[in-house]
Amino acid sequence: MSSTNRVLAGPPGDACFNRGVQHTGTPAEKAEKIGGIPMYVSEPPSSSGAGGGGGGKKVILYLADVYGLFYLNNQLVQDYFAEGGFHVLGIDYFDEDPVHKHTEADFDRSAWIANAKKRAGEWVPKWFKAVKEIYGMCACMVLLFAVRGDPEVGDERWAKEESARGILVWFNRFTEEVAKAT
């Protein structure tokens, strides 16, 4: 990385809107509302011991990409982290209006982004407060991460799987450290 380009992430650009590869699988399909706000919930297996230290729960707050919370790829990622022992809560700040539903030639991406940001700014604080009331003071991480690649191509699938596994290991390490500190 050059010393002049120190940006890891920036405003949404064209790369954010490239659909990528559609995954296959069956999501847990658990749509709920917390604080009146739509969300997707993936719960850990009952034998996972997903309680965190200090009586809290191990929770991941999942913030979906522009394809939205109910896009199959995003549901499967949330379900994967739940299988790893976390309660995964994703907020639908697109309000069932993800970018891939817009195929019209005159789609105004800038207006869509502005509306989504406005809605998220209003909804996320209320949602987070409601989540804390339900799940208690928990060690929470926010996940907003994407690894592009075709799961049908061995090396690309391996990279995606290792990335997800590494994130899960980090989340477990982080929640254990928080539990020790409380």
Contacts in CASP RR format, 6 or more apart in sequence:
PFRMAT RR
TARGET T0000
AUTHOR 0000-0000-0000
METHOD contacts of the structure
MODEL  1
MSSTNRVLAGPPGDACFNRGVQHTGTPAEKAEKIGGIPMYVSEPPSSSGA
GGGGGGKKVILYLADVYGLFYLNNQLVQDYFAEGGFHVLGIDYFDEDPVH
KHTEADFDRSAWIANAKKRAGEWVPKWFKAVKEIYGMCACMVLLFAVRGD
PEVGDERWAKEESARGILVWFNRFTEEVAKAT
12 66 0 8 1.000
12 113 0 8 1.000
16 65 0 8 1.000
16 66 0 8 1.000
17 66 0 8 1.000
17 99 0 8 1.000
17 109 0 8 1.000
18 148 0 8 1.000
19 67 0 8 1.000
19 100 0 8 1.000
20 148 0 8 1.000
20 149 0 8 1.000
21 148 0 8 1.000
21 149 0 8 1.000
21 150 0 8 1.000
21 151 0 8 1.000
21 152 0 8 1.000
22 72 0 8 1.000
22 73 0 8 1.000
23 72 0 8 1.000
23 73 0 8 1.000
23 76 0 8 1.000
23 151 0 8 1.000
24 72 0 8 1.000
24 151 0 8 1.000
25 72 0 8 1.000
25 76 0 8 1.000
27 72 0 8 1.000
27 75 0 8 1.000
27 76 0 8 1.000
27 78 0 8 1.000
27 79 0 8 1.000
28 42 0 8 1.000
28 43 0 8 1.000
28 75 0 8 1.000
28 79 0 8 1.000
28 82 0 8 1.000
29 75 0 8 1.000
30 40 0 8 1.000
30 41 0 8 1.000
30 42 0 8 1.000
30 43 0 8 1.000
31 38 0 8 1.000
31 39 0 8 1.000
31 40 0 8 1.000
31 41 0 8 1.000
31 70 0 8 1.000
32 38 0 8 1.000
32 39 0 8 1.000
32 40 0 8 1.000
32 41 0 8 1.000
33 39 0 8 1.000
34 89 0 8 1.000
34 127 0 8 1.000
34 130 0 8 1.000
34 131 0 8 1.000
34 134 0 8 1.000
35 126 0 8 1.000
35 127 0 8 1.000
35 130 0 8 1.000
36 130 0 8 1.000
37 91 0 8 1.000
37 92 0 8 1.000
37 123 0 8 1.000
37 126 0 8 1.000
37 127 0 8 1.000
37 130 0 8 1.000
38 69 0 8 1.000
38 91 0 8 1.000
38 92 0 8 1.000
38 95 0 8 1.000
38 96 0 8 1.000
39 69 0 8 1.000
39 89 0 8 1.000
39 90 0 8 1.000
39 91 0 8 1.000
39 92 0 8 1.000
39 127 0 8 1.000
40 62 0 8 1.000
40 69 0 8 1.000
40 70 0 8 1.000
40 74 0 8 1.000
40 75 0 8 1.000
40 78 0 8 1.000
40 89 0 8 1.000
40 90 0 8 1.000
40 92 0 8 1.000
41 87 0 8 1.000
41 88 0 8 1.000
41 89 0 8 1.000
41 90 0 8 1.000
42 75 0 8 1.000
42 78 0 8 1.000
42 79 0 8 1.000
42 81 0 8 1.000
42 82 0 8 1.000
42 87 0 8 1.000
42 88 0 8 1.000
43 82 0 8 1.000
43 87 0 8 1.000
43 88 0 8 1.000
44 50 0 8 1.000
44 58 0 8 1.000
44 82 0 8 1.000
44 83 0 8 1.000
44 84 0 8 1.000
44 85 0 8 1.000
44 86 0 8 1.000
44 87 0 8 1.000
45 82 0 8 1.000
45 83 0 8 1.000
45 85 0 8 1.000
48 84 0 8 1.000
48 85 0 8 1.000
49 85 0 8 1.000
50 57 0 8 1.000
50 58 0 8 1.000
50 85 0 8 1.000
50 86 0 8 1.000
50 87 0 8 1.000
51 57 0 8 1.000
51 58 0 8 1.000
52 58 0 8 1.000
52 138 0 8 1.000
52 139 0 8 1.000
52 175 0 8 1.000
52 179 0 8 1.000
53 139 0 8 1.000
53 175 0 8 1.000
53 178 0 8 1.000
53 179 0 8 1.000
53 182 0 8 1.000
54 179 0 8 1.000
54 182 0 8 1.000
55 136 0 8 1.000
56 135 0 8 1.000
56 136 0 8 1.000
56 137 0 8 1.000
56 138 0 8 1.000
56 139 0 8 1.000
57 87 0 8 1.000
57 135 0 8 1.000
57 136 0 8 1.000
57 138 0 8 1.000
58 85 0 8 1.000
58 86 0 8 1.000
58 87 0 8 1.000
58 138 0 8 1.000
58 139 0 8 1.000
58 171 0 8 1.000
58 172 0 8 1.000
58 175 0 8 1.000
59 86 0 8 1.000
59 87 0 8 1.000
59 88 0 8 1.000
59 89 0 8 1.000
59 131 0 8 1.000
59 135 0 8 1.000
59 138 0 8 1.000
59 139 0 8 1.000
59 140 0 8 1.000
59 141 0 8 1.000
60 78 0 8 1.000
60 81 0 8 1.000
60 86 0 8 1.000
60 87 0 8 1.000
60 88 0 8 1.000
60 89 0 8 1.000
60 140 0 8 1.000
60 141 0 8 1.000
60 142 0 8 1.000
60 143 0 8 1.000
60 171 0 8 1.000
61 89 0 8 1.000
61 90 0 8 1.000
61 91 0 8 1.000
61 128 0 8 1.000
61 131 0 8 1.000
61 140 0 8 1.000
61 141 0 8 1.000
61 142 0 8 1.000
61 143 0 8 1.000
62 69 0 8 1.000
62 74 0 8 1.000
62 77 0 8 1.000
62 78 0 8 1.000
62 81 0 8 1.000
62 88 0 8 1.000
62 89 0 8 1.000
62 90 0 8 1.000
62 91 0 8 1.000
62 142 0 8 1.000
62 143 0 8 1.000
63 90 0 8 1.000
63 91 0 8 1.000
63 93 0 8 1.000
63 142 0 8 1.000
63 143 0 8 1.000
63 144 0 8 1.000
64 71 0 8 1.000
64 74 0 8 1.000
64 90 0 8 1.000
64 92 0 8 1.000
64 94 0 8 1.000
64 98 0 8 1.000
64 144 0 8 1.000
65 71 0 8 1.000
65 74 0 8 1.000
65 144 0 8 1.000
65 146 0 8 1.000
66 94 0 8 1.000
66 98 0 8 1.000
66 99 0 8 1.000
66 100 0 8 1.000
67 73 0 8 1.000
67 74 0 8 1.000
67 98 0 8 1.000
67 99 0 8 1.000
67 100 0 8 1.000
68 74 0 8 1.000
68 92 0 8 1.000
68 94 0 8 1.000
68 98 0 8 1.000
68 99 0 8 1.000
69 75 0 8 1.000
69 90 0 8 1.000
69 91 0 8 1.000
69 92 0 8 1.000
69 94 0 8 1.000
69 98 0 8 1.000
70 92 0 8 1.000
70 96 0 8 1.000
70 98 0 8 1.000
71 98 0 8 1.000
71 100 0 8 1.000
77 164 0 8 1.000
78 88 0 8 1.000
78 90 0 8 1.000
79 88 0 8 1.000
80 164 0 8 1.000
80 168 0 8 1.000
81 88 0 8 1.000
81 143 0 8 1.000
81 164 0 8 1.000
81 167 0 8 1.000
81 168 0 8 1.000
81 171 0 8 1.000
82 88 0 8 1.000
84 168 0 8 1.000
86 171 0 8 1.000
87 135 0 8 1.000
89 131 0 8 1.000
89 135 0 8 1.000
91 120 0 8 1.000
91 123 0 8 1.000
91 124 0 8 1.000
91 127 0 8 1.000
93 116 0 8 1.000
93 119 0 8 1.000
93 120 0 8 1.000
93 121 0 8 1.000
93 123 0 8 1.000
93 124 0 8 1.000
94 116 0 8 1.000
94 119 0 8 1.000
95 119 0 8 1.000
97 112 0 8 1.000
97 116 0 8 1.000
99 109 0 8 1.000
99 112 0 8 1.000
102 112 0 8 1.000
132 138 0 8 1.000
139 174 0 8 1.000
139 175 0 8 1.000
139 178 0 8 1.000
139 179 0 8 1.000
141 171 0 8 1.000
141 174 0 8 1.000
141 175 0 8 1.000
143 167 0 8 1.000
145 163 0 8 1.000
145 167 0 8 1.000
147 159 0 8 1.000
147 160 0 8 1.000
147 163 0 8 1.000
147 164 0 8 1.000
149 156 0 8 1.000
149 157 0 8 1.000
149 159 0 8 1.000
149 160 0 8 1.000
150 156 0 8 1.000
150 157 0 8 1.000
151 157 0 8 1.000
151 160 0 8 1.000
END
